[in-house]
Amino acid sequence: MSDDEIRDRARVILAKALKTDPKNIDDNASQMDLTDWDSVRHMNVVIGLENDFEVEFEDAELANLTSLPLLVEAIKKHTAK
């Protein structure tokens, strides 16, 4: 799966959790840019990604999943196994 495919799928999941249009989330979007990305929605993003990509993030990773690029990198790491 390419980075672009992962990014597009992750963007849709992030948008759903934040209740916004995926077009509102740019390629470098982070929690600093998306003010609705709070701790509760963060867990919704994580669960959505885990379900969609069939991966399981480690607890230690969760606090670092704070931007679309970091989400993509984490998914790549877990799907490469």
ChimeraX commands (.cxc) that place a marker at each C-alpha (Angstrom):
marker #1 position 0.00,0.00,0.00 radius 0.5
marker #1 position 1.42,3.39,-0.96 radius 0.5
marker #1 position 1.89,6.35,1.37 radius 0.5
marker #1 position -0.79,8.21,-0.59 radius 0.5
marker #1 position -3.31,5.40,-0.09 radius 0.5
marker #1 position -2.57,5.26,3.62 radius 0.5
marker #1 position -2.79,9.06,3.91 radius 0.5
marker #1 position -6.12,9.20,2.06 radius 0.5
marker #1 position -7.68,6.46,4.19 radius 0.5
marker #1 position -6.31,7.97,7.41 radius 0.5
marker #1 position -7.58,11.43,6.36 radius 0.5
marker #1 position -11.12,10.04,5.96 radius 0.5
marker #1 position -10.98,8.38,9.38 radius 0.5
marker #1 position -9.61,11.53,10.98 radius 0.5
marker #1 position -12.31,13.64,9.30 radius 0.5
marker #1 position -15.04,11.28,10.49 radius 0.5
marker #1 position -13.78,11.44,14.07 radius 0.5
marker #1 position -13.57,15.24,13.91 radius 0.5
marker #1 position -16.93,15.54,12.13 radius 0.5
marker #1 position -15.49,17.53,9.24 radius 0.5
marker #1 position -14.94,17.13,5.52 radius 0.5
marker #1 position -11.71,15.33,4.56 radius 0.5
marker #1 position -10.96,18.32,2.29 radius 0.5
marker #1 position -10.50,20.39,5.46 radius 0.5
marker #1 position -7.53,18.25,6.51 radius 0.5
marker #1 position -4.30,19.00,4.67 radius 0.5
marker #1 position -1.36,16.64,4.29 radius 0.5
marker #1 position 0.48,18.10,7.30 radius 0.5
marker #1 position -2.51,18.55,9.60 radius 0.5
marker #1 position -1.84,18.16,13.31 radius 0.5
marker #1 position -3.63,18.54,16.62 radius 0.5
marker #1 position -2.32,22.11,16.70 radius 0.5
marker #1 position -4.15,22.88,13.43 radius 0.5
marker #1 position -7.33,20.96,14.13 radius 0.5
marker #1 position -8.77,22.40,17.31 radius 0.5
marker #1 position -11.53,19.76,17.49 radius 0.5
marker #1 position -8.88,17.03,17.83 radius 0.5
marker #1 position -9.18,16.58,21.60 radius 0.5
marker #1 position -8.39,13.54,23.75 radius 0.5
marker #1 position -11.76,11.85,23.23 radius 0.5
marker #1 position -11.66,12.31,19.47 radius 0.5
marker #1 position -8.04,11.17,19.50 radius 0.5
marker #1 position -9.17,7.80,20.83 radius 0.5
marker #1 position -11.86,7.66,18.12 radius 0.5
marker #1 position -9.15,8.30,15.52 radius 0.5
marker #1 position -6.95,5.55,16.97 radius 0.5
marker #1 position -9.80,3.04,17.11 radius 0.5
marker #1 position -10.89,3.93,13.58 radius 0.5
marker #1 position -7.36,3.46,12.25 radius 0.5
marker #1 position -6.89,0.18,14.10 radius 0.5
marker #1 position -10.15,-1.18,12.71 radius 0.5
marker #1 position -9.64,0.05,9.16 radius 0.5
marker #1 position -6.00,-0.99,8.80 radius 0.5
marker #1 position -6.28,-4.06,11.05 radius 0.5
marker #1 position -3.40,-2.94,13.25 radius 0.5
marker #1 position -2.97,-2.45,16.98 radius 0.5
marker #1 position -1.02,0.49,18.31 radius 0.5
marker #1 position 0.97,0.10,21.51 radius 0.5
marker #1 position -0.04,2.28,24.44 radius 0.5
marker #1 position 3.32,4.07,24.31 radius 0.5
marker #1 position 2.63,5.16,20.71 radius 0.5
marker #1 position -0.73,6.77,21.31 radius 0.5
marker #1 position 0.51,10.11,22.64 radius 0.5
marker #1 position 2.78,10.52,19.61 radius 0.5
marker #1 position 0.04,10.09,16.98 radius 0.5
marker #1 position -0.57,13.82,16.77 radius 0.5
marker #1 position -0.51,14.58,13.04 radius 0.5
marker #1 position -1.51,13.05,9.75 radius 0.5
marker #1 position 2.14,12.41,8.76 radius 0.5
marker #1 position 2.79,10.66,12.11 radius 0.5
marker #1 position -0.36,8.58,11.68 radius 0.5
marker #1 position 0.84,7.51,8.22 radius 0.5
marker #1 position 4.28,6.55,9.55 radius 0.5
marker #1 position 2.80,4.53,12.41 radius 0.5
marker #1 position 0.43,2.69,10.07 radius 0.5
marker #1 position 3.30,1.94,7.66 radius 0.5
marker #1 position 5.34,0.53,10.54 radius 0.5
marker #1 position 2.52,-1.75,11.66 radius 0.5
marker #1 position 1.46,-2.92,8.20 radius 0.5
marker #1 position 5.03,-3.71,7.17 radius 0.5
marker #1 position 5.20,-6.54,9.70 radius 0.5
marker link #1:1,2 radius 0.2
marker link #1:2,3 radius 0.2
marker link #1:3,4 radius 0.2
marker link #1:4,5 radius 0.2
marker link #1:5,6 radius 0.2
marker link #1:6,7 radius 0.2
marker link #1:7,8 radius 0.2
marker link #1:8,9 radius 0.2
marker link #1:9,10 radius 0.2
marker link #1:10,11 radius 0.2
marker link #1:11,12 radius 0.2
marker link #1:12,13 radius 0.2
marker link #1:13,14 radius 0.2
marker link #1:14,15 radius 0.2
marker link #1:15,16 radius 0.2
marker link #1:16,17 radius 0.2
marker link #1:17,18 radius 0.2
marker link #1:18,19 radius 0.2
marker link #1:19,20 radius 0.2
marker link #1:20,21 radius 0.2
marker link #1:21,22 radius 0.2
marker link #1:22,23 radius 0.2
marker link #1:23,24 radius 0.2
marker link #1:24,25 radius 0.2
marker link #1:25,26 radius 0.2
marker link #1:26,27 radius 0.2
marker link #1:27,28 radius 0.2
marker link #1:28,29 radius 0.2
marker link #1:29,30 radius 0.2
marker link #1:30,31 radius 0.2
marker link #1:31,32 radius 0.2
marker link #1:32,33 radius 0.2
marker link #1:33,34 radius 0.2
marker link #1:34,35 radius 0.2
marker link #1:35,36 radius 0.2
marker link #1:36,37 radius 0.2
marker link #1:37,38 radius 0.2
marker link #1:38,39 radius 0.2
marker link #1:39,40 radius 0.2
marker link #1:40,41 radius 0.2
marker link #1:41,42 radius 0.2
marker link #1:42,43 radius 0.2
marker link #1:43,44 radius 0.2
marker link #1:44,45 radius 0.2
marker link #1:45,46 radius 0.2
marker link #1:46,47 radius 0.2
marker link #1:47,48 radius 0.2
marker link #1:48,49 radius 0.2
marker link #1:49,50 radius 0.2
marker link #1:50,51 radius 0.2
marker link #1:51,52 radius 0.2
marker link #1:52,53 radius 0.2
marker link #1:53,54 radius 0.2
marker link #1:54,55 radius 0.2
marker link #1:55,56 radius 0.2
marker link #1:56,57 radius 0.2
marker link #1:57,58 radius 0.2
marker link #1:58,59 radius 0.2
marker link #1:59,60 radius 0.2
marker link #1:60,61 radius 0.2
marker link #1:61,62 radius 0.2
marker link #1:62,63 radius 0.2
marker link #1:63,64 radius 0.2
marker link #1:64,65 radius 0.2
marker link #1:65,66 radius 0.2
marker link #1:66,67 radius 0.2
marker link #1:67,68 radius 0.2
marker link #1:68,69 radius 0.2
marker link #1:69,70 radius 0.2
marker link #1:70,71 radius 0.2
marker link #1:71,72 radius 0.2
marker link #1:72,73 radius 0.2
marker link #1:73,74 radius 0.2
marker link #1:74,75 radius 0.2
marker link #1:75,76 radius 0.2
marker link #1:76,77 radius 0.2
marker link #1:77,78 radius 0.2
marker link #1:78,79 radius 0.2
marker link #1:79,80 radius 0.2
marker link #1:80,81 radius 0.2
view
